[in-house]
Amino acid sequence: MKIHQERKDQELTVTLNGRLDTTTAPLLEQELQQSWNGISTLILDLKELDYISSAGLRVILAAQKQMLKQGSMILRNLSDNVREVFEMTGFADIMTIE
């Protein structure tokens, strides 16, 4: 998986490319923990994310909990496959998806 970050003032956009699974979830978790200080909006752009496992969902849920303390988190550009996982798990009901 590739992770690309772009920060503008207090907004951080993280674009994911590939698979977010047991192997790559710790990488995303580490990147987010090092990057979210001083941001009020976290945008996860998932347009190039092919697959997400429960380990990936756990990292996104942890990011959501952190961002609720300091601002907001938005998920953007979910593919049909990834959107289906969010809907089946109920995450679509608790996350802001655009």
PDB file as gemmi writes it, atoms N, CA and C in Angstrom:
CRYST1    1.000    1.000    1.000  90.00  90.00  90.00 P 1                      
ATOM      1  N   MET A   1       0.841  -1.173   0.000  1.00  0.00           N  
ATOM      2  CA  MET A   1       0.000   0.000   0.000  1.00  0.00           C  
ATOM      3  C   MET A   1       0.887   1.238   0.000  1.00  0.00           C  
ATOM      4  N   LYS A   2       0.457   2.250  -0.731  1.00  0.00           N  
ATOM      5  CA  LYS A   2       1.134   3.539  -0.750  1.00  0.00           C  
ATOM      6  C   LYS A   2       0.275   4.550  -0.002  1.00  0.00           C  
ATOM      7  N   ILE A   3       0.946   5.407   0.761  1.00  0.00           N  
ATOM      8  CA  ILE A   3       0.274   6.450   1.530  1.00  0.00           C  
ATOM      9  C   ILE A   3       0.849   7.792   1.101  1.00  0.00           C  
ATOM     10  N   HIS A   4      -0.021   8.692   0.693  1.00  0.00           N  
ATOM     11  CA  HIS A   4       0.402  10.041   0.304  1.00  0.00           C  
ATOM     12  C   HIS A   4      -0.319  11.043   1.191  1.00  0.00           C  
ATOM     13  N   GLN A   5       0.444  11.982   1.755  1.00  0.00           N  
ATOM     14  CA  GLN A   5      -0.145  12.997   2.626  1.00  0.00           C  
ATOM     15  C   GLN A   5       0.024  14.382   2.015  1.00  0.00           C  
ATOM     16  N   GLU A   6      -1.014  15.192   2.185  1.00  0.00           N  
ATOM     17  CA  GLU A   6      -0.952  16.589   1.771  1.00  0.00           C  
ATOM     18  C   GLU A   6      -1.615  17.422   2.861  1.00  0.00           C  
ATOM     19  N   ARG A   7      -0.853  18.359   3.391  1.00  0.00           N  
ATOM     20  CA  ARG A   7      -1.369  19.188   4.487  1.00  0.00           C  
ATOM     21  C   ARG A   7      -1.529  20.630   4.023  1.00  0.00           C  
ATOM     22  N   LYS A   8      -2.684  21.205   4.331  1.00  0.00           N  
ATOM     23  CA  LYS A   8      -2.966  22.610   4.069  1.00  0.00           C  
ATOM     24  C   LYS A   8      -3.529  23.192   5.352  1.00  0.00           C  
ATOM     25  N   ASP A   9      -2.755  24.061   5.986  1.00  0.00           N  
ATOM     26  CA  ASP A   9      -3.141  24.658   7.263  1.00  0.00           C  
ATOM     27  C   ASP A   9      -3.495  23.559   8.261  1.00  0.00           C  
ATOM     28  N   GLN A  10      -4.759  23.509   8.702  1.00  0.00           N  
ATOM     29  CA  GLN A  10      -5.170  22.510   9.698  1.00  0.00           C  
ATOM     30  C   GLN A  10      -5.916  21.332   9.071  1.00  0.00           C  
ATOM     31  N   GLU A  11      -5.772  21.160   7.753  1.00  0.00           N  
ATOM     32  CA  GLU A  11      -6.439  20.057   7.053  1.00  0.00           C  
ATOM     33  C   GLU A  11      -5.383  19.114   6.491  1.00  0.00           C  
ATOM     34  N   LEU A  12      -5.538  17.834   6.796  1.00  0.00           N  
ATOM     35  CA  LEU A  12      -4.630  16.806   6.301  1.00  0.00           C  
ATOM     36  C   LEU A  12      -5.413  15.841   5.426  1.00  0.00           C  
ATOM     37  N   THR A  13      -4.957  15.681   4.184  1.00  0.00           N  
ATOM     38  CA  THR A  13      -5.552  14.701   3.282  1.00  0.00           C  
ATOM     39  C   THR A  13      -4.575  13.543   3.128  1.00  0.00           C  
ATOM     40  N   VAL A  14      -5.060  12.338   3.388  1.00  0.00           N  
ATOM     41  CA  VAL A  14      -4.257  11.128   3.261  1.00  0.00           C  
ATOM     42  C   VAL A  14      -4.897  10.275   2.172  1.00  0.00           C  
ATOM     43  N   THR A  15      -4.139  10.021   1.112  1.00  0.00           N  
ATOM     44  CA  THR A  15      -4.620   9.203  -0.004  1.00  0.00           C  
ATOM     45  C   THR A  15      -3.988   7.821   0.104  1.00  0.00           C  
ATOM     46  N   LEU A  16      -4.829   6.799   0.043  1.00  0.00           N  
ATOM     47  CA  LEU A  16      -4.360   5.417   0.150  1.00  0.00           C  
ATOM     48  C   LEU A  16      -4.473   4.731  -1.195  1.00  0.00           C  
ATOM     49  N   ASN A  17      -3.455   3.942  -1.526  1.00  0.00           N  
ATOM     50  CA  ASN A  17      -3.422   3.228  -2.795  1.00  0.00           C  
ATOM     51  C   ASN A  17      -3.039   1.779  -2.513  1.00  0.00           C  
ATOM     52  N   GLY A  18      -3.889   0.835  -2.918  1.00  0.00           N  
ATOM     53  CA  GLY A  18      -3.573  -0.581  -2.745  1.00  0.00           C  
ATOM     54  C   GLY A  18      -4.522  -1.276  -1.792  1.00  0.00           C  
ATOM     55  N   ARG A  19      -3.940  -2.056  -0.882  1.00  0.00           N  
ATOM     56  CA  ARG A  19      -4.715  -2.869   0.052  1.00  0.00           C  
ATOM     57  C   ARG A  19      -4.425  -2.436   1.477  1.00  0.00           C  
ATOM     58  N   LEU A  20      -5.488  -2.207   2.251  1.00  0.00           N  
ATOM     59  CA  LEU A  20      -5.357  -1.888   3.669  1.00  0.00           C  
ATOM     60  C   LEU A  20      -5.756  -3.139   4.436  1.00  0.00           C  
ATOM     61  N   ASP A  21      -4.749  -3.889   4.871  1.00  0.00           N  
ATOM     62  CA  ASP A  21      -5.000  -5.181   5.498  1.00  0.00           C  
ATOM     63  C   ASP A  21      -4.098  -5.351   6.721  1.00  0.00           C  
ATOM     64  N   THR A  22      -3.987  -6.560   7.216  1.00  0.00           N  
ATOM     65  CA  THR A  22      -3.212  -6.843   8.424  1.00  0.00           C  
ATOM     66  C   THR A  22      -1.756  -6.404   8.283  1.00  0.00           C  
ATOM     67  N   THR A  23      -1.209  -6.533   7.095  1.00  0.00           N  
ATOM     68  CA  THR A  23       0.180  -6.177   6.863  1.00  0.00           C  
ATOM     69  C   THR A  23       0.388  -4.669   6.807  1.00  0.00           C  
ATOM     70  N   THR A  24      -0.541  -3.955   6.174  1.00  0.00           N  
ATOM     71  CA  THR A  24      -0.345  -2.524   5.936  1.00  0.00           C  
ATOM     72  C   THR A  24      -1.026  -1.614   6.960  1.00  0.00           C  
ATOM     73  N   ALA A  25      -1.984  -2.124   7.712  1.00  0.00           N  
ATOM     74  CA  ALA A  25      -2.696  -1.299   8.696  1.00  0.00           C  
ATOM     75  C   ALA A  25      -1.757  -0.654   9.720  1.00  0.00           C  
ATOM     76  N   PRO A  26      -0.741  -1.374  10.243  1.00  0.00           N  
ATOM     77  CA  PRO A  26       0.169  -0.714  11.192  1.00  0.00           C  
ATOM     78  C   PRO A  26       0.925   0.470  10.572  1.00  0.00           C  
ATOM     79  N   LEU A  27       1.212   0.408   9.283  1.00  0.00           N  
ATOM     80  CA  LEU A  27       1.892   1.516   8.607  1.00  0.00           C  
ATOM     81  C   LEU A  27       1.012   2.754   8.588  1.00  0.00           C  
ATOM     82  N   LEU A  28      -0.266   2.565   8.259  1.00  0.00           N  
ATOM     83  CA  LEU A  28      -1.198   3.687   8.250  1.00  0.00           C  
ATOM     84  C   LEU A  28      -1.370   4.241   9.654  1.00  0.00           C  
ATOM     85  N   GLU A  29      -1.506   3.364  10.627  1.00  0.00           N  
ATOM     86  CA  GLU A  29      -1.682   3.799  12.005  1.00  0.00           C  
ATOM     87  C   GLU A  29      -0.503   4.671  12.450  1.00  0.00           C  
ATOM     88  N   GLN A  30       0.693   4.233  12.134  1.00  0.00           N  
ATOM     89  CA  GLN A  30       1.892   4.982  12.504  1.00  0.00           C  
ATOM     90  C   GLN A  30       1.932   6.343  11.805  1.00  0.00           C  
ATOM     91  N   GLU A  31       1.623   6.366  10.510  1.00  0.00           N  
ATOM     92  CA  GLU A  31       1.611   7.627   9.750  1.00  0.00           C  
ATOM     93  C   GLU A  31       0.608   8.614  10.342  1.00  0.00           C  
ATOM     94  N   LEU A  32      -0.583   8.130  10.661  1.00  0.00           N  
ATOM     95  CA  LEU A  32      -1.610   9.011  11.211  1.00  0.00           C  
ATOM     96  C   LEU A  32      -1.199   9.559  12.576  1.00  0.00           C  
ATOM     97  N   GLN A  33      -0.676   8.701  13.425  1.00  0.00           N  
ATOM     98  CA  GLN A  33      -0.284   9.136  14.766  1.00  0.00           C  
ATOM     99  C   GLN A  33       0.812  10.195  14.713  1.00  0.00           C  
ATOM    100  N   GLN A  34       1.660  10.126  13.718  1.00  0.00           N  
ATOM    101  CA  GLN A  34       2.739  11.104  13.579  1.00  0.00           C  
ATOM    102  C   GLN A  34       2.271  12.393  12.919  1.00  0.00           C  
ATOM    103  N   SER A  35       1.088  12.377  12.320  1.00  0.00           N  
ATOM    104  CA  SER A  35       0.667  13.504  11.482  1.00  0.00           C  
ATOM    105  C   SER A  35      -0.508  14.308  12.005  1.00  0.00           C  
ATOM    106  N   TRP A  36      -1.304  13.793  12.944  1.00  0.00           N  
ATOM    107  CA  TRP A  36      -2.553  14.486  13.244  1.00  0.00           C  
ATOM    108  C   TRP A  36      -2.442  15.575  14.297  1.00  0.00           C  
ATOM    109  N   ASN A  37      -1.294  15.784  14.865  1.00  0.00           N  
ATOM    110  CA  ASN A  37      -1.140  16.912  15.790  1.00  0.00           C  
ATOM    111  C   ASN A  37      -1.331  18.221  15.039  1.00  0.00           C  
ATOM    112  N   GLY A  38      -2.204  19.076  15.574  1.00  0.00           N  
ATOM    113  CA  GLY A  38      -2.416  20.386  14.978  1.00  0.00           C  
ATOM    114  C   GLY A  38      -3.391  20.426  13.820  1.00  0.00           C  
ATOM    115  N   ILE A  39      -4.032  19.301  13.515  1.00  0.00           N  
ATOM    116  CA  ILE A  39      -5.020  19.334  12.431  1.00  0.00           C  
ATOM    117  C   ILE A  39      -6.427  19.290  13.017  1.00  0.00           C  
ATOM    118  N   SER A  40      -7.345  19.914  12.311  1.00  0.00           N  
ATOM    119  CA  SER A  40      -8.743  19.894  12.750  1.00  0.00           C  
ATOM    120  C   SER A  40      -9.611  19.077  11.791  1.00  0.00           C  
ATOM    121  N   THR A  41      -9.103  18.826  10.590  1.00  0.00           N  
ATOM    122  CA  THR A  41      -9.837  18.009   9.621  1.00  0.00           C  
ATOM    123  C   THR A  41      -8.893  16.975   9.006  1.00  0.00           C  
ATOM    124  N   LEU A  42      -9.306  15.728   9.087  1.00  0.00           N  
ATOM    125  CA  LEU A  42      -8.582  14.632   8.450  1.00  0.00           C  
ATOM    126  C   LEU A  42      -9.458  14.099   7.337  1.00  0.00           C  
ATOM    127  N   ILE A  43      -8.915  14.086   6.118  1.00  0.00           N  
ATOM    128  CA  ILE A  43      -9.634  13.543   4.969  1.00  0.00           C  
ATOM    129  C   ILE A  43      -8.887  12.298   4.509  1.00  0.00           C  
ATOM    130  N   LEU A  44      -9.590  11.176   4.475  1.00  0.00           N  
ATOM    131  CA  LEU A  44      -9.024   9.949   3.920  1.00  0.00           C  
ATOM    132  C   LEU A  44      -9.606   9.761   2.531  1.00  0.00           C  
ATOM    133  N   ASP A  45      -8.758   9.876   1.530  1.00  0.00           N  
ATOM    134  CA  ASP A  45      -9.177   9.698   0.142  1.00  0.00           C  
ATOM    135  C   ASP A  45      -8.898   8.251  -0.239  1.00  0.00           C  
ATOM    136  N   LEU A  46      -9.960   7.499  -0.472  1.00  0.00           N  
ATOM    137  CA  LEU A  46      -9.849   6.054  -0.685  1.00  0.00           C  
ATOM    138  C   LEU A  46     -10.096   5.648  -2.138  1.00  0.00           C  
ATOM    139  N   LYS A  47      -9.976   6.592  -3.068  1.00  0.00           N  
ATOM    140  CA  LYS A  47     -10.304   6.292  -4.460  1.00  0.00           C  
ATOM    141  C   LYS A  47      -9.426   5.198  -5.058  1.00  0.00           C  
ATOM    142  N   GLU A  48      -8.206   5.045  -4.548  1.00  0.00           N  
ATOM    143  CA  GLU A  48      -7.304   4.031  -5.099  1.00  0.00           C  
ATOM    144  C   GLU A  48      -7.105   2.856  -4.142  1.00  0.00           C  
ATOM    145  N   LEU A  49      -7.981   2.769  -3.138  1.00  0.00           N  
ATOM    146  CA  LEU A  49      -7.925   1.649  -2.200  1.00  0.00           C  
ATOM    147  C   LEU A  49      -8.727   0.493  -2.785  1.00  0.00           C  
ATOM    148  N   ASP A  50      -8.054  -0.633  -3.005  1.00  0.00           N  
ATOM    149  CA  ASP A  50      -8.685  -1.786  -3.643  1.00  0.00           C  
ATOM    150  C   ASP A  50      -9.397  -2.705  -2.653  1.00  0.00           C  
ATOM    151  N   TYR A  51      -8.899  -2.739  -1.426  1.00  0.00           N  
ATOM    152  CA  TYR A  51      -9.386  -3.725  -0.452  1.00  0.00           C  
ATOM    153  C   TYR A  51      -9.168  -3.185   0.953  1.00  0.00           C  
ATOM    154  N   ILE A  52     -10.094  -3.495   1.857  1.00  0.00           N  
ATOM    155  CA  ILE A  52      -9.924  -3.148   3.272  1.00  0.00           C  
ATOM    156  C   ILE A  52     -10.351  -4.331   4.124  1.00  0.00           C  
ATOM    157  N   SER A  53      -9.506  -4.687   5.087  1.00  0.00           N  
ATOM    158  CA  SER A  53      -9.813  -5.792   5.998  1.00  0.00           C  
ATOM    159  C   SER A  53     -10.255  -5.230   7.343  1.00  0.00           C  
ATOM    160  N   SER A  54     -10.550  -6.127   8.271  1.00  0.00           N  
ATOM    161  CA  SER A  54     -10.958  -5.688   9.606  1.00  0.00           C  
ATOM    162  C   SER A  54      -9.831  -4.922  10.299  1.00  0.00           C  
ATOM    163  N   ALA A  55      -8.588  -5.262  10.008  1.00  0.00           N  
ATOM    164  CA  ALA A  55      -7.458  -4.530  10.589  1.00  0.00           C  
ATOM    165  C   ALA A  55      -7.448  -3.088  10.083  1.00  0.00           C  
ATOM    166  N   GLY A  56      -7.774  -2.901   8.822  1.00  0.00           N  
ATOM    167  CA  GLY A  56      -7.860  -1.559   8.260  1.00  0.00           C  
ATOM    168  C   GLY A  56      -9.020  -0.780   8.848  1.00  0.00           C  
ATOM    169  N   LEU A  57     -10.142  -1.449   9.040  1.00  0.00           N  
ATOM    170  CA  LEU A  57     -11.299  -0.796   9.665  1.00  0.00           C  
ATOM    171  C   LEU A  57     -10.980  -0.346  11.083  1.00  0.00           C  
ATOM    172  N   ARG A  58     -10.214  -1.158  11.806  1.00  0.00           N  
ATOM    173  CA  ARG A  58      -9.832  -0.811  13.173  1.00  0.00           C  
ATOM    174  C   ARG A  58      -9.009   0.478  13.191  1.00  0.00           C  
ATOM    175  N   VAL A  59      -8.076   0.623  12.264  1.00  0.00           N  
ATOM    176  CA  VAL A  59      -7.247   1.827  12.206  1.00  0.00           C  
ATOM    177  C   VAL A  59      -8.104   3.045  11.864  1.00  0.00           C  
ATOM    178  N   ILE A  60      -9.039   2.884  10.945  1.00  0.00           N  
ATOM    179  CA  ILE A  60      -9.915   4.001  10.569  1.00  0.00           C  
ATOM    180  C   ILE A  60     -10.830   4.377  11.729  1.00  0.00           C  
ATOM    181  N   LEU A  61     -11.321   3.393  12.466  1.00  0.00           N  
ATOM    182  CA  LEU A  61     -12.151   3.682  13.633  1.00  0.00           C  
ATOM    183  C   LEU A  61     -11.352   4.422  14.709  1.00  0.00           C  
ATOM    184  N   ALA A  62     -10.111   4.010  14.931  1.00  0.00           N  
ATOM    185  CA  ALA A  62      -9.258   4.690  15.909  1.00  0.00           C  
ATOM    186  C   ALA A  62      -8.992   6.132  15.473  1.00  0.00           C  
ATOM    187  N   ALA A  63      -8.801   6.331  14.178  1.00  0.00           N  
ATOM    188  CA  ALA A  63      -8.591   7.691  13.653  1.00  0.00           C  
ATOM    189  C   ALA A  63      -9.845   8.534  13.861  1.00  0.00           C  
ATOM    190  N   GLN A  64     -11.002   7.932  13.640  1.00  0.00           N  
ATOM    191  CA  GLN A  64     -12.276   8.637  13.854  1.00  0.00           C  
ATOM    192  C   GLN A  64     -12.398   9.077  15.314  1.00  0.00           C  
ATOM    193  N   LYS A  65     -12.077   8.188  16.241  1.00  0.00           N  
ATOM    194  CA  LYS A  65     -12.168   8.520  17.666  1.00  0.00           C  
ATOM    195  C   LYS A  65     -11.226   9.664  18.024  1.00  0.00           C  
ATOM    196  N   GLN A  66     -10.006   9.635  17.482  1.00  0.00           N  
ATOM    197  CA  GLN A  66      -9.045  10.698  17.747  1.00  0.00           C  
ATOM    198  C   GLN A  66      -9.533  12.023  17.174  1.00  0.00           C  
ATOM    199  N   MET A  67     -10.037  11.986  15.948  1.00  0.00           N  
ATOM    200  CA  MET A  67     -10.446  13.226  15.289  1.00  0.00           C  
ATOM    201  C   MET A  67     -11.708  13.810  15.913  1.00  0.00           C  
ATOM    202  N   LEU A  68     -12.545  13.008  16.527  1.00  0.00           N  
ATOM    203  CA  LEU A  68     -13.706  13.547  17.228  1.00  0.00           C  
ATOM    204  C   LEU A  68     -13.281  14.426  18.405  1.00  0.00           C  
ATOM    205  N   LYS A  69     -12.091  14.183  18.946  1.00  0.00           N  
ATOM    206  CA  LYS A  69     -11.560  14.984  20.044  1.00  0.00           C  
ATOM    207  C   LYS A  69     -11.028  16.329  19.566  1.00  0.00           C  
ATOM    208  N   GLN A  70     -10.600  16.390  18.298  1.00  0.00           N  
ATOM    209  CA  GLN A  70      -9.917  17.595  17.838  1.00  0.00           C  
ATOM    210  C   GLN A  70     -10.510  18.197  16.568  1.00  0.00           C  
ATOM    211  N   GLY A  71     -11.575  17.604  16.045  1.00  0.00           N  
ATOM    212  CA  GLY A  71     -12.178  18.139  14.826  1.00  0.00           C  
ATOM    213  C   GLY A  71     -13.065  17.114  14.154  1.00  0.00           C  
ATOM    214  N   SER A  72     -12.772  16.843  12.891  1.00  0.00           N  
ATOM    215  CA  SER A  72     -13.621  15.914  12.137  1.00  0.00           C  
ATOM    216  C   SER A  72     -12.790  15.090  11.167  1.00  0.00           C  
ATOM    217  N   MET A  73     -13.396  13.990  10.710  1.00  0.00           N  
ATOM    218  CA  MET A  73     -12.768  13.129   9.722  1.00  0.00           C  
ATOM    219  C   MET A  73     -13.780  12.859   8.608  1.00  0.00           C  
ATOM    220  N   ILE A  74     -13.306  12.886   7.377  1.00  0.00           N  
ATOM    221  CA  ILE A  74     -14.147  12.658   6.204  1.00  0.00           C  
ATOM    222  C   ILE A  74     -13.514  11.564   5.362  1.00  0.00           C  
ATOM    223  N   LEU A  75     -14.336  10.633   4.906  1.00  0.00           N  
ATOM    224  CA  LEU A  75     -13.895   9.612   3.955  1.00  0.00           C  
ATOM    225  C   LEU A  75     -14.402  10.012   2.579  1.00  0.00           C  
ATOM    226  N   ARG A  76     -13.520   9.994   1.597  1.00  0.00           N  
ATOM    227  CA  ARG A  76     -13.910  10.409   0.251  1.00  0.00           C  
ATOM    228  C   ARG A  76     -13.569   9.348  -0.781  1.00  0.00           C  
ATOM    229  N   ASN A  77     -14.347   9.362  -1.853  1.00  0.00           N  
ATOM    230  CA  ASN A  77     -14.066   8.585  -3.067  1.00  0.00           C  
ATOM    231  C   ASN A  77     -13.933   7.087  -2.819  1.00  0.00           C  
ATOM    232  N   LEU A  78     -14.870   6.511  -2.060  1.00  0.00           N  
ATOM    233  CA  LEU A  78     -14.832   5.077  -1.812  1.00  0.00           C  
ATOM    234  C   LEU A  78     -15.238   4.311  -3.064  1.00  0.00           C  
ATOM    235  N   SER A  79     -14.478   3.277  -3.391  1.00  0.00           N  
ATOM    236  CA  SER A  79     -14.867   2.396  -4.491  1.00  0.00           C  
ATOM    237  C   SER A  79     -16.098   1.611  -4.061  1.00  0.00           C  
ATOM    238  N   ASP A  80     -16.772   0.989  -5.001  1.00  0.00           N  
ATOM    239  CA  ASP A  80     -17.967   0.207  -4.678  1.00  0.00           C  
ATOM    240  C   ASP A  80     -17.649  -0.909  -3.681  1.00  0.00           C  
ATOM    241  N   ASN A  81     -16.499  -1.583  -3.872  1.00  0.00           N  
ATOM    242  CA  ASN A  81     -16.128  -2.692  -2.977  1.00  0.00           C  
ATOM    243  C   ASN A  81     -15.872  -2.206  -1.559  1.00  0.00           C  
ATOM    244  N   VAL A  82     -15.144  -1.109  -1.433  1.00  0.00           N  
ATOM    245  CA  VAL A  82     -14.831  -0.583  -0.108  1.00  0.00           C  
ATOM    246  C   VAL A  82     -16.093  -0.014   0.545  1.00  0.00           C  
ATOM    247  N   ARG A  83     -16.921   0.663  -0.237  1.00  0.00           N  
ATOM    248  CA  ARG A  83     -18.171   1.207   0.290  1.00  0.00           C  
ATOM    249  C   ARG A  83     -19.053   0.073   0.830  1.00  0.00           C  
ATOM    250  N   GLU A  84     -19.086  -1.040   0.132  1.00  0.00           N  
ATOM    251  CA  GLU A  84     -19.899  -2.183   0.569  1.00  0.00           C  
ATOM    252  C   GLU A  84     -19.427  -2.704   1.929  1.00  0.00           C  
ATOM    253  N   VAL A  85     -18.114  -2.747   2.139  1.00  0.00           N  
ATOM    254  CA  VAL A  85     -17.582  -3.186   3.433  1.00  0.00           C  
ATOM    255  C   VAL A  85     -18.028  -2.225   4.534  1.00  0.00           C  
ATOM    256  N   PHE A  86     -17.949  -0.920   4.257  1.00  0.00           N  
ATOM    257  CA  PHE A  86     -18.378   0.070   5.250  1.00  0.00           C  
ATOM    258  C   PHE A  86     -19.872  -0.061   5.555  1.00  0.00           C  
ATOM    259  N   GLU A  87     -20.664  -0.347   4.543  1.00  0.00           N  
ATOM    260  CA  GLU A  87     -22.103  -0.501   4.756  1.00  0.00           C  
ATOM    261  C   GLU A  87     -22.424  -1.780   5.519  1.00  0.00           C  
ATOM    262  N   MET A  88     -21.769  -2.884   5.168  1.00  0.00           N  
ATOM    263  CA  MET A  88     -22.042  -4.169   5.819  1.00  0.00           C  
ATOM    264  C   MET A  88     -21.624  -4.169   7.282  1.00  0.00           C  
ATOM    265  N   THR A  89     -20.585  -3.412   7.617  1.00  0.00           N  
ATOM    266  CA  THR A  89     -20.091  -3.393   8.994  1.00  0.00           C  
ATOM    267  C   THR A  89     -20.764  -2.335   9.850  1.00  0.00           C  
ATOM    268  N   GLY A  90     -21.568  -1.475   9.239  1.00  0.00           N  
ATOM    269  CA  GLY A  90     -22.213  -0.400   9.979  1.00  0.00           C  
ATOM    270  C   GLY A  90     -21.359   0.851  10.096  1.00  0.00           C  
ATOM    271  N   PHE A  91     -20.140   0.816   9.574  1.00  0.00           N  
ATOM    272  CA  PHE A  91     -19.254   1.972   9.637  1.00  0.00           C  
ATOM    273  C   PHE A  91     -19.830   3.147   8.837  1.00  0.00           C  
ATOM    274  N   ALA A  92     -20.596   2.842   7.807  1.00  0.00           N  
ATOM    275  CA  ALA A  92     -21.187   3.920   6.989  1.00  0.00           C  
ATOM    276  C   ALA A  92     -22.136   4.764   7.819  1.00  0.00           C  
ATOM    277  N   ASP A  93     -22.687   4.197   8.869  1.00  0.00           N  
ATOM    278  CA  ASP A  93     -23.629   4.925   9.719  1.00  0.00           C  
ATOM    279  C   ASP A  93     -22.944   5.849  10.718  1.00  0.00           C  
ATOM    280  N   ILE A  94     -21.676   5.597  11.018  1.00  0.00           N  
ATOM    281  CA  ILE A  94     -20.987   6.397  12.037  1.00  0.00           C  
ATOM    282  C   ILE A  94     -19.867   7.264  11.471  1.00  0.00           C  
ATOM    283  N   MET A  95     -19.620   7.165  10.175  1.00  0.00           N  
ATOM    284  CA  MET A  95     -18.557   7.940   9.537  1.00  0.00           C  
ATOM    285  C   MET A  95     -19.159   8.937   8.562  1.00  0.00           C  
ATOM    286  N   THR A  96     -18.436  10.017   8.314  1.00  0.00           N  
ATOM    287  CA  THR A  96     -18.842  10.980   7.300  1.00  0.00           C  
ATOM    288  C   THR A  96     -18.219  10.529   5.987  1.00  0.00           C  
ATOM    289  N   ILE A  97     -19.071  10.140   5.044  1.00  0.00           N  
ATOM    290  CA  ILE A  97     -18.609   9.654   3.743  1.00  0.00           C  
ATOM    291  C   ILE A  97     -19.127  10.594   2.652  1.00  0.00           C  
ATOM    292  N   GLU A  98     -18.210  11.049   1.843  1.00  0.00           N  
ATOM    293  CA  GLU A  98     -18.587  11.934   0.720  1.00  0.00           C  
ATOM    294  C   GLU A  98     -18.288  11.230  -0.590  1.00  0.00           C  
TER     295      GLU A  98                                                      
END                                                                             
